[in-house]
Amino acid sequence: MTLTASHEPPQGLSLPPEWSYNDSANLYGVRDWGAEYFDVNTAGEAIVKVPSNGGSIEVPIIEVVEAMRLRGLEMPAVLRIENLLDHRITAINEAFKRAIENAGYQNEYRGVFPIKVNQQCHVVEEIADYGSRYHHGLEAGSKAELIIALTQLKDHKSLIICNGYKDAEFVELGLYARKMGINCVFVLETLGELDIIIERSKALNIEPAIGARIRLASMVEGHWNEDSGDRSIFGLSTDALLTVVDRLREHNLLHCMKMLHCHLGSQIPNIRNIRSGVLEACRYYAGLVAEGAEMGYIDLGGGLAVDYEGRRSNETHSMNYGLDEYCTNIIETLQESLDSEEIPHPVVITESGRALVAYSSMLLFNVLDVRDHKPGKLPENIPDEGHDLLHNLRAVLDSVTVTNLQECYNDALYYRDEVREQFHRGQATLRERAMAENIGLAILDKIAGLLPEAKRVSAELDDLPVLLADIYYGNFSLFQSLPDIWAIDQIFPVMPIHRLNEKPTRQAVLADITCDCDGKIDHFCYEGEIHRTIPLHTLNQDGEYYLGVFLVGAYQETLGDLHNLFGDTNVVSVHINEDGGFEFRKEFHGDSIADVLSYVEYEPKYMLEQFRRNAEQAVREGRINVAMRQEMLQAFRASLYGYTFFER
């Protein structure tokens, strides 16, 4: 998109405004990554759209923010839209249902949510509740997650898939679940687990349901492709799989082999990888049937991607397929592969986590301050007695044209750095250095403004707009709320949630409020490309400026850490009603400073007492009076039990 300059319309004519909500929607790509859940309304507000009765209900996010503020829930905050979680469960299950009906597949689909993707209680509760009508189950990779699954799932037709390494206690819990009628399946990750399962099942006289995770040779594309292929750290080799079959046969338990499990990969961007992986999995399934295993289930793991970039491509943070295409590819490949060998169709299981929960959550925060790189006011002329290098810099500024950008850039850096060097040697004053840097910045700013007109631009000039970008300081911690940006260069959609009828005129990067140079967001996807800055609006003095980071429902909350001792943010779960109103179903106030101090082994009550002793000592020494002591104690206590983030 080209952002055109404004022009005054002829008198008497009413022309469209220079910038509209549609321009913002196109700029930030909300209709590409939003999957029809997010958009911009005519008032210039980001909205969440909840599908309902063939249409949608729209609620401006800024209205939810204002309602949160009235309830004492300040920024930053995670906002969850319960309806979107419900709809994602519906969408995935109905898409598989359509694919099964269209293909004439002779079995059913069972979805399973991997708890590790978002272990938050209210999220798992909602999935268990909304998913019960589809018998949508849970995947547990640890004893703690198995305990969650056993207490949250009420529908015994739903599956509990036990992945991960399992000790005797883990196995016993799963066996007791089977005794209670819960369909709990142990997936073998290693041969060593088989001995534990056999021994515990015989000791308790409870037959297990066993699956085997196979290590496929098929490789996938994307950041997480090490989940797949021969070097995957998970799964059995072909030889180990046959050892499992032989051992079960020896113990008269081969009929307990019910499932083949494979994990094609996480966030798979290319649909071709999915089809080839399913095809290979079918060969293993057929082989187990030929060995006499009872079978009946094939679990294809996760992999269904989220198009964070909205580019519909096979880039790591995108996807070149839709939900229906994904389901159809799986069902058709299974059917074609197994029909040729006259093998009954198994129940199809997928463990979609990211695609289930990502859309339902967003991180909202206000901007606290901006550090811009605008040059300050320059003198019209350098005084005759001014430093020669300042005269040289001023001459460069006056001579910048589109034909000499590189030359002026080189001269500006040279003269500016010379002034800095002379300042270091005591041969230039503080004010002379400040003026040199200010004129140098004005030169660079002028060059950057002419770059779009230049025929050729060198790499260093191409980076100039990034170097001159504003820094917008957001009230959040990247490490607490968006750890994947720091750890794996994850791309998330970012945009303002209001003022979208105004043209954004500043290019910016985002910094959080941690004292860490990695606490920044400096890669953004919009206009179909990755950029190192994002267009934002100038701050108004009379109101907050709110930004949203979208599609953050997967992994971010649980992976977050306590960098700088910033704790969990406020969290709100909102349900949008048919009339367009909304209700706060759940409110969770974020960690207090006392909370996070206790996480790292401090005792808040002792710390308060220690501060009281210090204040009392100051009274005895005559440094403060008793009234001031009380004010200090009150301020200390308020901070100790207050929010860890910035408060106005």
Secondary structure, DSSP 8 states (H G I E B T S, - for coil): ----------TT-----SS-HHHHHHHHTHHHHSTTSEEE-TTS-EEEEEEETTEEEEEEHHHHHHHHHHTT--SSEEEEEHHHHHHHHHHHHHHHHHHHHHHT-SS-EEEEEEGGG---HHHHHHHHHHHGGGT-EEEESSHHHHHHHHHH---TTSEEEE-S---HHHHHHHHHHHHTT-EEEEEESSHHHHHHHHHHHHHHT----EEEEB--S----STTGGGSSTT-SSSB-HHHHHHHHHHHHHTT-GGGEEEEE----SS---HHHHHHHHHHHHHHHHHHHHTT----EEE--------SS---SSSTT--SS-HHHHHHHHHHHHHHHHHTTT----EEEE---HHHHGGGEEEEEEEEEEE--------SS--TTS-HHHHHHHHHHHH--TTSHHHHHHHHHHHHHHHHHHHHTTSS-HHHHHHHHHHHHHHHHHHHHHGGG-S---HHHHTHHHHT-EEEEESS-HHHH-HHHHHH-----EEESS-TTS---EEEEEE-SSS-TT-EE--EEETTEEESSEEE----TTS--EEEEES--SSHHHH---GGG----EEEEEEE-TTS-EEEEEEE---BHHHHHHHTT--HHHHHHHHHHHHHHHHHTTSS-HHHHHHHHHHHHHHHTSBSS---
